[in-house]
Amino acid sequence: MTINNIKKDILNILDLDPNWINKSLKNPLKNIIMDSKSHELLFLLRSVYGIIDGNPLIKRINKIHYSQEKIQLTFDKIVKSEKKMNTLKNYDSEFILDIISVLSQIEYFKVYPNRFSDTFIKSIVKNNLFSQIDNKSYIAKLLFLLIRMGYSNIYIEKELKKLEASQNIDGGWGELKRDKSNVFTSLLIFQCFRENRLWRDREIVLKLQTYLIKNHLSEKETKSEQDKWNRIHSGYKVNNMFEGGSLMFLESMLVSPCVDNKNKIKSIANWIDDLQLESGYFPYHADLRKQGNIISSIRVLSCMKRKYLQNN
């Protein structure tokens, strides 16, 4: 059994011409299935088609997925990072970033749930990594990843409450205590709260959404800040795991659409539609109009489907 055999089966099983893809856009589903690597295929099946981990199709892909060298290297990295985390007593910011990057890699390459990721995450909690993080962008990313991968406990709840208590009067958060609000730190916190079903519609999150809508691509922003909104892709490396920009904002708003975010959802969705490349893919960055990115394209398709289902 090869991944190509599985892809052929998928092409025969799935609906490749769904109603939720706007007819004015190119349909990239077949190309994504044929071009994707195993982690991208898993991401498509889970996030767009809603196929659960117990499905035989997922199990067949995982059998190949976990045998690949890059996944085995990821496991090695997890083990080494966990050993170092259990050995050190204090963590500097560089090590904390490395731990968040490993967690991002686990989520990005879909190497969970398994014993390696489980013990690594248990070590994060056991060693109380949260207590050694002052940067709110770091804590928001860490919490988001843990919640995204299905973890929920009193330690996560405690950190969410600490974030709640430190919200600025304008609705945003700064990177450090008493810092003025930073729109991209606030965006990461918004993503974190929206991922948690018990927090996503609380007053502080709605206040944060109002702040973000007001400051999204505002005239006061620098060219560098505007460029960050145009970065569609979120990776797992230290230099790109905090990116995501306007697509991240759209994803988080679509979790709980309402009258207050309706216009912003529509404007960002239309903007993203206009970014589609001739191949049918969507780019890594809004200005890179010749470089299609499969992960970005799957995230856009997931947003398209959610938006369609909410309106129909």
ABEGO torsion letter per residue (X at the ends): XBAAAAAAAAAAABBABBAABBAABBBAAAAAAAABBAAAAAAAAAAAAGBBAABAAAAAAAAAAAABAAAAAAAAAAAAAAAAAAABABBBAAAAAAAAAAAAAAAAAGBOBBAAAAAAAAAAAAAGAAAABABAAAAAAAAAAAAAAGBBBAAAAAAAAAAAAABBAAGBBBABBGBBBBAAAAAAAAAAAAABAAAAABAAAAAAAAAAAAABGBAABBAAAAAAAABABBBABAAAAABGEAAAAAAAAAABBBAAAAAAAAAAAAAAAAABBAAGBBBABAABAABBBAAAAAAAAAAAAAAAAAAX
